[in-house]
Structure formats: C-alpha cells, structure tokens
Amino acid sequence: KDKIHRLVTERPELFTDVGEETTERFDHLIVTVEHQATHIDLLQSENEQSQEQLRNQIQELQSSLDACRYQLENERPILGQQLV
C-alpha cells in the first residue's frame, strides 16, 4: 500500500482518472503492465519480421553483386583480347 502511494506521489501521470482506492490503483497498474507486455511482444514480432526482411534484402544484394563480379571477370579477358 505504501509503495503504491509513493508511486502515485512520484508519478501522478500514471494515475490520471484513477480513484483514490489502493485496490483501484493496483488494478490500474496491473492493466498498464499487461498492456505494456502486449506492446513489447508486438514490437518484438515486428522487429523479427524487419530483421528477416533485411536479411533477405542483403542476400538478394549479395547475389546481384556476385553476378556482376562474375560478369566482369568473364568480360575482362574478352576486352583484353580485343585490345591486342
């Protein structure tokens, strides 16, 4: 009870539109924590999806770079022969 009262005193913005009852404040904290946990899960999922997309893009770029290198390596001898 004292910890909740201290929290209300230190962080009143967390308890806007919440009554004076300790149980009401405690319930509000529980709902807030549950909401934050859900939000964290969503952000982690979005982060994993973004990382997967970036890995795929890197792989595609690496493949394109490899193809360009291969093409350059094969054209170099031909250009050398044409100059001679």
Buried (B, 14 or more C-beta within 10 A) or exposed (E): EEEBEEBBEEEEEEBEEBEEEEEEBBEBBEEEEEEEEEEEEEEEEEEEEEEEEEEEEEEEEEEEEEEEEEEEEEEEEEEEEEEE
